[in-house]
């Protein structure tokens, strides 16, 4: 199993990647039945997603997220839950985080 970073390097020590995890959840009968039903009904790309990266050179958190998640309410919840400092958090629009869903 490998994990691909944004730069495209494989880092197998990080464990399974998102696609491997999604596939495992589909196969594993010990996974919660509700979760298993969801992942069997949808593809990984159908769900809004995001990630937070810390830029050590700029001392800045970067929040990458699907546009559907970039609402004031959701941003406030993310910042509150993770304790992101507003003055040190950047939120560019990420094309790689867009869902396949049309709604």
C-alpha positions, 0 to 999 in steps of 0.5 A, spaced: 500 500 500 502 506 498 500 514 499 501 519 494 503 526 496 501 532 492 508 532 489 506 525 487 511 521 491 509 515 494 510 514 501 508 507 503 510 508 511 504 513 511 499 507 510 493 506 506 491 512 501 484 514 501 482 510 495 485 503 498 481 505 505 475 506 501 476 499 497 477 496 504 471 499 507 467 496 501 469 489 502 470 489 510 464 486 513 466 488 520 465 495 518 459 499 520 453 497 516 451 504 515 458 506 513 459 500 508 452 501 505 454 509 503 461 507 500 458 501 496 453 506 493 458 512 492 465 513 489 470 517 493 470 523 488 462 524 490 463 527 497 466 534 498 473 533 501 479 537 504 485 537 507 489 542 512 497 543 510 502 547 514 507 551 510 513 551 515 516 556 511 511 561 511 508 559 518 501 558 515 495 553 515 492 552 508 485 549 508 484 546 501 477 544 500 471 543 495 467 549 494 461 546 497 465 546 504 467 553 503 461 556 506 462 561 512 458 556 517 463 550 515 469 554 515 467 557 522 466 550 524 473 547 521 477 553 524 473 552 531 474 544 531 481 544 529 483 551 533 486 554 526 488 561 527 484 566 523 491 570 521 495 564 520 490 561 515 489 561 508 483 558 504 485 558 496 480 554 492 482 547 490 481 544 483 483 537 485 478 537 491 472 538 487 466 533 487 463 529 481 456 531 484 452 536 480 448 538 486 
